[in-house]
Amino acid sequence: EPEVTQTPSHQVTQMGQEVILRCVPISNHLYFYWYRQILGQKVEFLVSFYNNEISEKSEIFDDQFSVERPDGSNFTLKIRSTKLEDSAMYFCASSLGYDSPLHFGNGTRLTVT
Amino acid sequence: GENVEQHPSTLSVQEGDSAVIKCTYSDSASNYFPWYKQELGKGPQLIIDIRSNVGEKKDQRIAVTLNKTAKHFSLHITETQPEDSAVYFCAARPAPTDTGRRALTFGSGTRLQVQP
């Protein structure tokens, strides 16, 4: 069964540094998402992306965050200047259509020290 | 925006027993309700979903019920097995509107432990 893949599985960075989290969505999917999960808490929506532009974003997704689909297969989340509170598990997801189920990757654990 | 409440936060059952997890939602515009299972170190995996035009859906040992009037939906797992042990999340998503809001809102999760 096709799956969403994310790299790296664990990223450690220092406060103030830029990080890029990478995702390869399921190949025929058209909608892409980033969610995050702070340890022990609920999964929170960050951003959705369709047709090469952001279609929706949450209050968490401020100017420090950006997303990009640099080629036909990758979908990236960039955090420009990381803060301690950015430490979380970041999940990429994709869906075939706007009303289709979301399929999640196994996440990237980001640790900001 | 949408608010999804989930209960209980932890649930321990004996192997073979049934488990029920309940969620309520606040936004009457929500029309899609998936359930995800998350095992340690992995991402949420969709196990079943239901749309607001049906009241119940079953897939082998798993069933979901939806009461739109009361704005609550439940996950039922029968004949539980140790491999059912995981964290389960409910979620809700609004129907497409002019506002473009389509994000899934998750509940806080239920840690299910099935004792052999």
Boltz contact constraints between the chains, C-beta under 6 A:
constraints:
  - contact:
      token1: [A, 42]
      token2: [B, 106]
      max_distance: 6.0
  - contact:
      token1: [A, 42]
      token2: [B, 108]
      max_distance: 6.0
  - contact:
      token1: [A, 43]
      token2: [B, 106]
      max_distance: 6.0
  - contact:
      token1: [A, 45]
      token2: [B, 103]
      max_distance: 6.0
  - contact:
      token1: [A, 56]
      token2: [B, 100]
      max_distance: 6.0
  - contact:
      token1: [A, 56]
      token2: [B, 103]
      max_distance: 6.0
  - contact:
      token1: [A, 91]
      token2: [B, 43]
      max_distance: 6.0
  - contact:
      token1: [A, 101]
      token2: [B, 46]
      max_distance: 6.0
  - contact:
      token1: [A, 101]
      token2: [B, 49]
      max_distance: 6.0
  - contact:
      token1: [A, 104]
      token2: [B, 43]
      max_distance: 6.0
  - contact:
      token1: [A, 104]
      token2: [B, 44]
      max_distance: 6.0
  - contact:
      token1: [A, 105]
      token2: [B, 43]
      max_distance: 6.0
  - contact:
      token1: [A, 106]
      token2: [B, 42]
      max_distance: 6.0
  - contact:
      token1: [A, 106]
      token2: [B, 43]
      max_distance: 6.0
  - contact:
      token1: [A, 107]
      token2: [B, 43]
      max_distance: 6.0
